[in-house]
Amino acid sequence: MKQIFCSTVSSVGMYVPEKIVTNEDLTKLMDTSDEWIEERTGIKERRFVESGVATSDLGHKAAIDALNKSRIKSQDLDLIIATTLSPDFYFPGIGVLIQNKLSCDAPAIDLRGQCSGFTWAMTTADSFIRSGQYKKILIVGAEIQSRVIEFSNRGRNVSVLFGDGAGAMVLQSREVEHLPTATNNERGIIDNLMGSDGSGAEILAIKRPGMSGEDEFITTEETSEKAYLPIMDGRQVFKNAVRRLFESATTILERNKLKASDIDVVIPHQANLRINSAVAEKLGIEKHKVMHNIQKYGNTTSASLPICMSEACDEGKVKKGMLVLTLAFGSGFSWGANLIRW
Ligand code: ACO
């Protein structure tokens, strides 16, 4: 008889740097205010790394937290999937650096999905587990953004949004008679969704340095103009985020024959409190079911989902048996969702 495997979330861990930077701190560097930032985004403070710390260091610490919680040794991992938009090096990616720091020999792949990276990594890991190829997979999302934002009036529309941090998850294989569905109470990942719209690629991006066709990786002129900083059309991002997050949730609900009220907990990417509130309202999901911690950490891109998940688990808001929906949208444009019986 054919063996059937499903993925269960064994643990979720996180790490954020100790240094807290409040909205008030930012007012000393640019014309902004606590009210402007909080009213438009929900953010009150974020964490920034100290000098000498690398993205892979944050990822390593979050990985250790997740591994300790699941009581799995790094040597027993079959695969590491890392996701970041702020890697230590242009190449190689942070996956191999985290593997080395964990002293293990599991293959380590990097997956570029920006703010949707963690949902895409969960989808990828779930496919490997369902195929029977791997049994224990570590997923890490880690970001240092404080070094690629501009603390001046020119960069204020972007720099007030982002923070540094990392989150990690251990997914384990379980042999089952029937795959988890929304109705059979079997624990594990039930459904995944991934989406992209490359026509939005330049609406939120760091375009230089790169191989976009210019003769140089980055010119002296581009360096002095700080062309390596992110560009963003905030209104376009906002509009597309609400649309795609709502569509993703609706698709997942419809194809699993669920009503919004069947979902116990929504864990959205933490980009903006207003984006997530707008989506929850359109879906008709009660406010208390939607997890938020953007107030404390800002937008930590690929790390935001596991950081939010880790805190929700530690606070007892996500418990065994609950039906959990993750949602993410970001640069690309990219979006994703996972439906999990926790
Ligand atoms: N402090 C004070 N004023 C500011 C700041 C700031 N930090 N940034 C911009 N402003 C000013 C602008 O210069 C503008 O001034 P003007 O009217 O004199 O020209 C005014 O505020 C309004 O600017 P808008 O950009 O139109 O402000 P908006 O209301 O759209 O809010 C924001 C900007 C918060 C970025 C919003 O568009 C947004 O949240 N968009 C989503 C972006 C996002 O979440 N990106 C994260 C990455 S992608 C992801 O993770 C999903």
Residues whose N, C-alpha, C, O or C-beta is under 5 A from the ligand:
A	BS01	ACO	D31 T32 S33 W36 R40 C115 R156 N157 V160 G234 R235 V237 F238 A241 A271 N272 F329 G330 S331
